[in-house]
Amino acid sequence: LTTSCQKIMEITQTNKDHIDPFGVVSLPTKRRIYCVLRSPHVDKDSREHFEIRTHKRILEIWYDSSKVDIFNLLLRSDLPPGVLCRICFI
């Protein structure tokens, strides 16, 4: 996740004249814990716990929309599997 954020920051650094990246902000890690019975018929007290952690980052990028097509720039970044990117325009 950190290398993906650095890759996006490097892409924005190539167009430094029209793009002003602020940096990476880490959000709290979301933990989901699942409790599963080890055996379906006996030993109801014997359970296993599994955990899924979701890490999130925010990149805030200011740009001049008349000079740079930021959407196509960010689509060109090849992110590894498991890393999702959501783009919000405000």
Backbone hydrogen bonds, N-H to C=O, Kabsch-Sander energy under -0.5 kcal/mol:
donor,donor_aa,acceptor,acceptor_aa,energy
5,C,1,L,-2.1
6,Q,2,T,-2.2
7,K,3,T,-2.1
8,I,4,S,-2.1
9,M,5,C,-2.2
10,E,6,Q,-2.2
11,I,7,K,-1.9
12,T,8,I,-2.0
13,Q,9,M,-1.6
14,T,10,E,-1.0
14,T,11,I,-0.5
15,N,11,I,-0.6
15,N,12,T,-0.5
16,K,13,Q,-0.9
18,H,15,N,-0.9
19,I,15,N,-1.4
20,D,62,W,-3.7
22,F,60,E,-2.4
23,G,60,E,-0.6
25,V,58,I,-2.4
27,L,56,K,-2.2
30,K,54,T,-2.4
31,R,29,T,-0.5
32,R,52,I,-2.5
34,Y,50,F,-3.2
36,V,34,Y,-0.5
36,V,48,E,-3.1
38,R,46,S,-2.0
46,S,43,D,-1.2
47,R,45,D,-0.8
48,E,36,V,-3.2
50,F,34,Y,-2.8
52,I,32,R,-2.6
54,T,30,K,-2.6
55,H,53,R,-0.5
58,I,25,V,-2.3
60,E,23,G,-1.1
60,E,58,I,-0.5
61,I,59,L,-0.6
62,W,20,D,-1.9
64,D,18,H,-1.6
65,S,63,Y,-0.8
67,K,64,D,-1.2
68,V,64,D,-1.9
70,I,68,V,-1.1
73,L,69,D,-1.5
74,L,70,I,-2.4
75,L,71,F,-1.7
76,R,72,N,-1.2
77,S,74,L,-0.7
79,L,77,S,-0.9
83,V,80,P,-1.7
84,L,82,G,-0.6
88,C,86,R,-0.5
90,I,88,C,-0.5
